[in-house]
């Protein structure tokens, strides 16, 4: 995962390939869109350019696959949590500000939350395509329980051979 992160950090420097003209951010505050730019035929190793509007956050959640997030424009605060065995409430272990020149890599059972104050664009790379990540869990603070994540991600097909 660290090698993937390093390669994505290099790719994130290419503004000529990943500008707002080709990957426009959502207009609505709090909205997000994930542009799929690469994916294996077996739905593994999927790469997205994720554009997020102002004031977006996601509660503590896991992905059920490995994930690498690398900053391109703006800032995305990632809070990484300790093990949540037995349905315990997650506790923050560390924070990583994902912005240009930084990234974070997570294993399949790592838990994180995201917090974005103003618009951000990042690479998100997963070991499995987003629409295949079923049964993911998130921490619902209101109920004090882990619940199934109802992912409402807007995915736009942006692979040159598929558009």
N, C-alpha and C positions, 0 to 999 in steps of 0.2 A: 504494500500500500504506500510505503514511503517513496518508492520509485515512481509510482503513478502520481503521487502528489508533486514530486519534483518536476516531472514532465508537464503537468498541468500548470504549475507555476511559470514555466517557460512559455507555454502556449498563451497564458493570460496576458502576457506582455504584448501580444499581437492585436493591437487596437484596429489594425487594418482588416482583420478577419472577423472580429467580434464586436462591431460597433452597434450603437443604438438604431441605426438605419436598418440593419439586417435582423436585429433582435430587439424590437421595441419593447420598452417597459410597459406594464399595464397602466391605464389612465386612472383607474379607480384606486383610491387610497386603500391599503390593506390587501389588495389583490396581488396575485402572482401568476406567472406563466413559465412553464418549463419547455424550452425548445430542444427536442431530441436531435442531436447532431451526429451521434454514432451509437450503434448497438449491434451486437452479434446476432446471427440468425436464430440462435437458441434463446434469445432474450436475456443473455448474460452480458456483462460488461457494458452497461448503458451509460452514455455521457450526455448531459444536458447543460444548456446555458439557461440558468434560472434568473429571471428578472422579477424583482419584488417591489411593490409600491411602498409608499410611506406608511409607517405605523403598523408593521406586520410582526406578529409573533406566533410561535408554535409552542405548545406546552411540552414538558418532558416526554420523549417518545423514543422508541427503538425502530430499527429498520428491518431486522431479520436478515440482513446481509451486510457486507462491509460497505462503507461509504467514505468518499473523499470529497471535501468541499474546499475550493480554492477561490480567493477573492479576485475580482476584476475591477469593479467600480463600487464605491460606497462601502459601508461597513455592516457586517452581520455578527452580532455577539452570539457566540455559542457557549452555553453553559453545559459542562460535562458533569455527569452525576456518577456517584459510586454505585456499587452493586445493589440491586433492588430485590433481593431474594425474599420469597414468601409474601410478595405484595406490599412490601414496606414503602413508605413515602420516600421519594428520591431526595438525596442530599447532595448539594453542589460540591464537587471536588476541586474544579478549576474552571476558569473562563478563558476563552480564546477569542480575540477579535479577528474575525476573518475579513481581510481587506487586501488590496493589491500587495502582492509579495508575501502573503501568509496563507496558510491552509490548515486543515485539521483532518486526520484520518481516524476512522472508528471501525471497530469490529462489529460483528452481527448482533451482539447482545449489549453493546454500549448504548447508553441513554444520554440524549442531549436535548436542549431546548434552544430555540433561536429567537432573537430579539433585534428588530431592525427599526431604527428611528426614522431614517429617510431612505429613499430608493437605493437598491443595491442590485448588482449583477454579479453572479458567481458561476463557476463550474460546479456541477454536482455529478459525481461519478459513482455508480452503484454496481454491485456484483450481480444484480438482477434488475430488470426493467421496473419502473415505478408501478405500472399497472399489474405487475405480478406480485407485488409486495402486499399480500393479503394477510389479514389477521394480526396486523401490527397493533401494539398497545401504546397508549398514552396515559399520563397521570392526569386524572380529572380532579383538580383541587377542590371543587365544590362538593363532590361526593367523597373525597378522600380515598378513591379507588382507581385501580388501573382499568381502563376500558378499551374496547376495540376502536382503533383509529379509523374514522370515516374520511378517507383521503379524497378531497375534492380538487386535486391538482388539475390545472388546465395544461394538457400536454399538446404541443404543436409539433407536428412532424416537420423537421427541418433538414433531414438528410438529403443531400443533393440528388441522389438516385431514387428518392421516394416522393419528391414534391412535384 
